[in-house]
């Protein structure tokens, strides 16, 4: 019997742009873990250009940047989440938890309907 899994795909738009969604949140987490857009992109199997475009869109959509470059260090700098980026990440993951909890009875009922 296949394992059943429910997944919420929350996207928040800002005009024509997706300000934040599952892929962008995954990217923010990867940047927080690696300290680099390049390493984050690599860990998610996407090109640096794609990752940079996602970061650029987020930075344009939020009132304050979510990611910023750091200069210096042994390898010449890197990238880090700003306070806004860390808060956006935390709040997005919390919304996912709340939605999953609120819908748990309905999700179980739907799962019972599957093969």
N, C-alpha and C positions, 0 to 999 in steps of 0.2 A: 504494500500500500504506500503510495507516495506521501511524503511529508507535506503537510499543508501549512502555508505561511501567509499571513496578511501583511501588506505593506502599504503605508500611506505615502502619497506622493504630493506633498504640499508645495505649491509654488506661489510666490507673492510677486505680483507684477508692479512695475512703476512705469506708467505710460506703456510704450510698446515693449519694454524690456522686462525680462524676468530678473527681478532684483535678487531673489534668493530661491533656491530649490534644492532638491536632493544632491545633485551633482556639485553645485557650488558649495554646499555645506560639507560634503565629503572633501572637496578641495581645501576649504578652510581648515578642516581637521588635519589633513595631510601637511599643510603649510605649518601649522602649529607643532606638529610632530617632527618635521624635518628641518624647519628653518629656511626653506628654499622652495621657490616656485618650481624650479627645474626638478628637484628631487621629489616634490609632491606630485608633479605631473607624471614623472616616471613611475611612481608607486601606484598611480591610478590608471596607467596605461594610456595616457593622453599626451599629445605633443605639448611642448613648452608654449608654442603660440596659442593653442587652444586654452591652456591654463591662464596665460597672461590676459587673453581676451575676457575670460570669465571674471578674473580679478578686476580688470578695468571696468567692466559693466557694474560689478558690485560697488566699486569705489565711486562711480558716477551716480548710482542710485541712492546710496545712503547719504545722510547729511554730513557725516564724517567718514573718512576712509576706513575700510575694514582691514586692509593690508598695507604695510609700508615697508620700504627698503631700509635695511640697516647697513651702515657703512663701517668699514674697518674690520678688525678681527683677523685671524690667521689666514682665512681664505678670501679676504677682501669684502666681507659682508654677507648679507643674506636677506631674508624676508621674514617679517613677523606679523602676527595679528595685532591690531590695535585694540584698545579697550572696547571700541565699538564692535570690532570683528569678533572678539571673544564673547561679548554679550549676545550678539546676533546668533552665534553658534549655540551658545547655552540655551537661549530662548527657543530656537528652532527645535532642538532636541527635546526640550520640555514640552512643546506643543505636540510633538509626535507621541510622547509618553501619555499625555493627557488624552489625546484623541484615541489612542489604543485602549486605554483604560475605560473611557466612556463608551466605547463601541464593543467592548469585550463580549457581552451577551449576544449581540447581533452577529459578531464574527464567529462565535462558537456555533450559532444556529446555521449560518451559511456553510461553515466547514462540515457540519453533519450532512449537508445536502450534496457534498462532493463525493466522488468515487473514492 
